[in-house]
Amino acid sequence: MFKKLRLQFTIFCTFVTSVILIAMAAVCLFLLRADASRQSFSTFEKNVASMISYLENQSVVSHQWLLELEKNYHLQVSLFDGNSPLFFNSLHHSAQTLHLFEQAEKQAAQEYQISSTDISGRRKLTENAAFSLKADKNYYASVAAIPKEQDTLHVIALYSLEGERQAMRRQVLIFFAAVSTAIFFLAAFSWFFTRQVLLPVEENRRKQTEFVAAASHELRAPLTVILSSLTAMKDAPAQKQEQFAANIQEESQRMNRLIGDMLSLASADSGSWSFRPSKMEPDTFLLEIYERYLTRVREKNIRLELSLPETAVDSQKWDPDRMTQVLEILLDNALAYTPAGGCIQLKLCQKRGKTEIRVSDNGPGIPDSQKSCVFQRFYRMDQAHHDKNHFGLGLCIAQEIVSMHQGEIHVEDTPGGGACFVIFL
């Protein structure tokens, strides 16, 4: 499922980014082409103006000057003395070019009233019109009428846009290659990026599957005992029935604790966990926890030591019920792992403006390879699998509560052996 989702995400991301990239490239090409056209037409007008300025001051035009003009300005020029074409026109121009000259002259006569056949009246000022040739969009044309002493000199100039069109085609190909390369790298990036995006989702689904499997296993065990006890009670004597009833009650309480833990984690995951902070005295709070556990540790022949700082500890805004739950989890774990005759230490201190609580024991300890796993859901060391009161959810719940208080919790080794859970708040 995740492979298909990854492919769909990759295609979608590539498609969206490609459409945006192609649209931006098209806009850039359009603006570039429009700017190139303006510059090209402006250059054409300047070249024609320079040519007309020269012709206005000359009474003789040489073939050599016309050839150099056409070469330097990339123009094709046709001259008429009055309404008679010069010999240069037919000598250097092809039939197709002569036809374009005719088309330019007709367009100038229709739109600007400038024509070599118009000999009515004497012009006193030079008339000039530059335009794009309608008959062939690949040409700019300019038609000018220059008054002379004897007659009027008519000039027709053509400028081919083929060079600009080829340059534009090269730019389009370059843009196409650049966009294609960019799309390829975008697709590759999207493929790896979606993988990184889906990794947490995939990991979360895997953990959910493991959580459901572990929860089912943990619930099945007490449920099996309850069902088997109910079946056995039917034919058992009264004395045995009391024992079966006690088993049912014990397993029901165990199921109730497990369901309560799972509901707590579900509330933490959904962000609906109640959090009611109030002003607390940390030393008084730990003293109350210490007194509450004294009887239980003595029953197991374990010492419980409390260490408080000599100076006053700053008041804190904690949720008393949640913090009590954290310390109960840590002390219950310590009781489960500490052997008879052992010692559990509960210590409070302040470091760099933070309150530090330590719960340490001298049990078997936690190997370094498992320190990063102890806060995972349903994770239990082998020694705890035989304790029905531990489901592997306590430390996970404790971590969630400490995080709600914007604190940290981690595990260290106790000097001489054992585990020490450290809370920074």
C-alpha positions in Angstrom: 0.0 0.0 0.0 2.8 2.4 0.9 4.6 1.7 -2.4 1.5 2.6 -4.3 0.9 5.7 -2.2 4.5 6.7 -2.7 4.2 6.4 -6.5 0.9 8.4 -6.5 2.5 11.1 -4.4 5.5 11.2 -6.7 3.4 11.5 -9.8 1.2 14.2 -8.2 4.1 16.3 -6.9 6.0 16.0 -10.2 2.9 16.9 -12.2 2.1 20.0 -10.1 5.7 21.2 -10.1 6.0 20.5 -13.8 2.9 22.5 -14.7 4.2 25.4 -12.6 7.6 25.2 -14.1 6.3 24.9 -17.7 4.0 27.8 -17.2 6.8 30.0 -15.8 9.1 29.0 -18.7 6.3 29.8 -21.2 5.8 33.2 -19.7 9.6 33.9 -19.7 9.8 32.8 -23.4 6.8 35.0 -24.3 8.4 38.1 -22.5 11.8 37.3 -24.0 10.3 37.0 -27.5 8.3 40.2 -27.1 11.4 42.1 -25.9 13.5 40.6 -28.7 10.9 41.7 -31.3 10.9 45.3 -29.9 14.7 45.5 -29.9 14.9 44.0 -33.4 12.3 46.5 -34.8 14.0 49.4 -33.0 17.4 48.4 -34.5 15.8 48.2 -37.9 14.3 51.7 -37.6 17.7 53.1 -36.5 19.5 51.5 -39.4 16.9 52.8 -41.9 17.1 56.3 -40.4 20.9 56.2 -40.8 20.5 55.1 -44.5 17.9 57.8 -45.2 20.1 60.5 -43.6 22.9 59.5 -45.9 20.7 59.5 -49.0 19.3 62.9 -48.1 22.8 64.4 -48.4 24.0 62.6 -51.5 23.3 63.3 -55.1 25.1 60.2 -56.3 24.7 56.7 -54.9 27.3 54.1 -55.8 26.8 50.3 -56.1 29.6 49.8 -53.7 27.9 51.8 -50.9 24.6 49.9 -51.5 26.4 46.5 -51.2 28.2 47.6 -48.0 24.9 48.9 -46.6 23.1 45.6 -47.3 26.0 43.7 -45.8 26.5 45.8 -42.6 22.8 46.3 -41.8 21.5 43.0 -43.2 19.1 44.9 -45.4 17.8 44.5 -48.9 17.4 47.8 -50.6 15.5 48.9 -53.7 15.8 52.5 -55.1 13.5 54.4 -57.5 14.5 57.6 -59.1 11.0 59.1 -59.5 9.1 56.1 -60.6 12.0 54.5 -62.5 13.8 51.6 -60.7 17.6 51.7 -60.6 19.5 49.0 -62.4 20.9 47.9 -59.0 17.5 46.4 -58.2 17.4 43.8 -61.0 21.1 43.2 -60.8 21.4 42.0 -57.2 17.9 40.9 -56.1 16.1 37.7 -56.9 12.6 37.5 -58.3 11.2 36.6 -54.9 12.9 39.6 -53.3 11.5 41.9 -56.0 8.1 40.5 -55.3 8.5 41.3 -51.6 9.5 44.9 -52.6 6.3 45.2 -54.5 4.3 43.9 -51.6 6.0 46.4 -49.3 5.3 49.2 -51.7 1.6 48.3 -52.0 1.3 48.1 -48.2 3.0 51.5 -47.8 0.7 53.1 -50.4 -2.4 51.7 -48.8 -1.6 52.4 -45.1 0.8 55.4 -45.3 0.1 56.9 -48.8 3.8 56.5 -49.8 4.3 55.1 -53.4 7.0 55.3 -56.1 4.3 55.8 -58.7 2.9 58.9 -57.0 4.5 61.8 -58.9 1.8 64.3 -58.2 3.2 67.3 -56.4 6.6 67.9 -55.0 7.5 66.8 -51.5 9.4 69.2 -49.4 10.1 66.8 -46.5 11.2 63.2 -46.3 8.4 60.7 -45.6 9.2 57.4 -44.1 7.2 54.4 -42.7 8.5 51.3 -41.1 6.2 48.3 -40.6 5.9 44.5 -40.4 5.2 43.1 -43.9 1.8 41.5 -44.0 2.6 39.3 -47.0 5.5 37.7 -45.2 5.7 38.0 -41.4 9.4 37.1 -41.6 10.2 40.6 -42.8 10.3 44.2 -41.6 9.8 46.8 -44.4 10.5 50.5 -44.7 9.4 52.7 -47.5 10.7 56.3 -47.8 10.2 59.2 -50.2 13.2 61.6 -50.2 12.7 64.9 -52.1 15.6 65.8 -54.5 16.2 68.8 -56.8 15.1 67.1 -60.0 12.7 64.4 -58.7 11.9 62.2 -55.6 14.0 59.3 -54.5 12.0 56.4 -53.3 13.7 53.8 -51.1 12.3 50.4 -50.0 14.3 48.4 -47.4 13.6 44.9 -46.3 15.0 43.2 -43.1 14.7 39.4 -42.8 13.8 38.1 -39.3 15.1 34.6 -40.1 18.2 35.2 -37.9 16.0 36.2 -35.0 13.7 33.3 -35.5 16.6 30.9 -35.5 18.0 32.4 -32.3 14.5 32.2 -30.8 14.2 28.5 -31.8 17.6 27.8 -30.2 16.4 29.6 -27.0 13.2 27.5 -27.0 15.3 24.3 -27.4 17.5 25.4 -24.5 14.5 26.2 -22.4 12.9 22.8 -23.3 16.1 21.0 -22.4 16.4 22.9 -19.1 12.8 22.3 -18.2 13.0 18.6 -19.1 16.1 18.2 -16.9 14.5 20.1 -14.1 11.4 17.9 -14.3 13.6 14.8 -14.2 15.3 16.0 -11.1 12.0 17.1 -9.6 10.7 13.6 -10.1 13.8 12.0 -8.5 13.5 14.5 -5.6 9.8 13.8 -5.2 10.5 10.0 -5.2 13.0 10.3 -2.3 11.1 13.1 -0.6 7.8 11.2 -0.5 9.8 8.3 0.9 11.0 10.4 3.8 7.5 11.8 4.3 5.9 8.4 4.4 8.5 6.8 6.7 7.0 8.2 9.9 3.5 7.1 8.7 4.7 3.6 7.8 6.6 3.4 11.1 3.5 4.6 13.0 1.3 2.0 11.2 3.9 -0.7 12.1 3.8 0.4 15.8 0.0 0.4 15.8 0.0 -3.1 14.4 2.4 -4.2 17.0 0.5 -2.4 19.7 -2.8 -4.1 18.7 -1.1 -7.5 18.6 0.5 -7.0 22.0 -2.7 -5.6 23.5 -4.6 -8.6 22.2 -2.1 -11.0 23.7 -2.1 -9.2 27.0 -6.0 -9.2 27.1 -6.3 -12.8 26.0 -4.3 -14.1 29.0 -6.6 -12.8 31.8 -9.6 -13.5 29.7 -8.6 -17.1 29.2 -8.1 -17.5 33.0 -11.6 -15.9 33.6 -13.3 -18.2 31.1 -11.6 -21.3 32.3 -12.4 -20.4 35.9 -16.1 -19.9 35.1 -16.2 -23.2 33.4 -14.5 -25.0 36.3 -16.8 -23.4 38.9 -19.9 -25.2 37.5 -18.8 -28.6 38.8 -16.3 -27.5 41.6 -17.1 -27.8 45.3 -17.8 -24.6 47.3 -14.2 -24.4 48.6 -12.8 -24.5 45.1 -15.4 -22.1 43.9 -14.1 -19.4 46.3 -10.6 -19.9 44.8 -11.9 -19.7 41.2 -13.8 -16.5 42.2 -10.7 -15.0 43.6 -8.9 -15.8 40.4 -11.6 -14.2 38.3 -11.5 -11.1 40.5 -7.7 -10.8 40.2 -7.7 -11.3 36.5 -10.5 -8.8 36.1 -8.6 -6.2 38.0 -5.6 -7.0 35.8 -7.6 -6.4 32.7 -9.0 -3.2 34.2 -5.5 -1.9 34.8 -4.4 -2.8 31.2 -7.4 -1.2 29.7 -6.8 1.9 31.8 -3.2 2.1 30.6 -4.3 1.8 27.0 -6.9 4.4 27.4 -4.3 6.8 28.9 -2.0 6.3 25.9 -4.9 6.8 23.5 -5.8 10.0 25.3 -2.1 11.1 25.1 -2.0 10.3 21.4 -5.2 12.3 20.6 -4.1 15.2 22.8 -7.2 14.9 24.9 -5.4 13.9 28.1 -6.5 16.1 31.0 -3.7 18.4 32.4 -4.4 20.5 35.5 -1.2 22.1 36.8 -1.2 23.7 40.2 1.4 25.1 42.5 3.3 22.4 44.4 6.2 22.0 46.8 8.4 19.3 45.3 10.0 18.3 48.6 6.6 17.9 50.3 5.3 16.0 47.3 8.2 13.5 47.4 7.9 13.1 51.2 4.2 12.1 50.7 5.1 9.5 48.1 7.9 8.2 50.3 5.5 7.7 53.3 2.9 6.0 51.0 5.4 3.4 49.9 7.1 2.6 53.2 4.7 -0.2 54.1 5.0 -1.9 50.7 8.8 -1.9 50.6 9.0 -3.3 54.2 6.7 -6.1 53.2 9.3 -7.1 50.5 12.2 -6.5 52.9 13.5 -3.6 50.8 14.8 -0.3 52.1 13.4 3.0 50.7 15.6 6.0 51.2 14.6 9.6 50.6 17.2 12.3 49.9 16.0 16.0 49.9 18.2 19.1 49.4 19.2 21.1 52.5 18.1 24.4 51.0 14.5 25.2 50.0 13.3 24.0 46.6 11.4 26.4 44.4 7.7 25.8 44.0 6.6 24.2 40.7 3.4 24.1 38.6 2.8 20.4 38.1 -0.3 18.3 37.8 -0.2 16.5 41.1 -2.3 13.5 39.9 -0.1 13.0 36.8 3.2 13.4 38.7 2.0 11.0 41.3 1.2 8.5 38.5 4.8 8.9 37.1 6.5 8.2 40.5 4.2 5.3 41.2 5.2 3.8 37.8 8.9 4.2 38.6 8.6 2.9 42.2 6.5 -0.1 41.1 9.1 -1.0 38.5 11.8 -0.6 41.1 9.9 -2.9 43.5 9.5 -5.4 40.8 13.2 -5.6 40.0 14.9 -5.0 43.3 15.6 -8.2 45.2 14.9 -8.7 48.9 17.4 -6.9 51.1 18.0 -4.4 48.3 17.5 -0.6 48.4 15.5 1.9 46.4 16.5 5.6 46.5 14.2 8.6 45.9 16.2 11.8 45.5 15.3 15.4 44.8 17.7 18.3 43.8 17.8 21.4 41.7 20.4 22.0 39.0 20.6 25.1 36.8 17.0 26.2 37.5 15.6 22.7 36.8 14.1 20.3 39.3 15.7 16.8 39.1 14.0 13.7 40.5 15.9 10.4 40.6 14.4 6.9 41.3 17.2 4.3 41.5 17.4 0.7 42.5 20.1 -2.0 42.8 18.4 -4.6 40.7 19.7 -6.3 37.6 19.9 -3.0 35.7 19.2 -2.3 32.1 21.8 -3.2 29.3 22.9 -0.3 27.1 21.4 -2.0 24.1 18.0 -1.9 25.7 18.1 1.6 27.3 16.6 3.2 24.1 13.7 0.6 24.1 12.4 0.7 27.6 10.0 3.6 26.8 8.4 1.8 23.9 4.9 0.4 24.3 4.6 -3.2 25.6 8.4 -3.4 25.9 9.5 -5.5 28.8 12.8 -7.1 29.8 12.7 -10.9 30.1 12.8 -10.8 33.9 9.5 -8.9 34.0 7.5 -11.2 31.8 6.6 -13.3 34.8 5.1 -10.4 36.7 1.4 -10.1 35.8 1.2 -6.6 37.2 3.5 -5.2 34.5 2.4 -4.9 30.9 5.2 -2.8 29.4 3.1 0.4 29.2 4.1 2.2 32.4 7.3 3.8 31.3 5.7 4.9 28.1 2.9 6.6 30.1 5.5 8.2 32.4 7.3 9.6 29.4 4.1 11.1 28.0 3.3 12.8 31.3 6.8 14.2 31.7 6.6 15.5 28.1 3.3 17.2 29.0 5.2 19.1 31.7 7.8 20.0 29.0 10.4 17.9 30.8 12.6 14.9 30.0 13.1 11.4 31.4 15.9 9.0 30.7 17.6 6.0 32.3 21.1 5.6 33.7 23.1 3.0 35.4 23.2 3.0 39.2 26.7 2.9 40.6 27.3 -0.7 41.8 24.5 -2.1 39.6 20.9 -1.3 39.0 18.8 1.3 37.0 18.3 4.9 37.8 15.4 6.9 36.1 16.1 10.6 36.0 13.4 13.2 35.5 14.2 16.8 34.6 11.4 19.3 35.0 
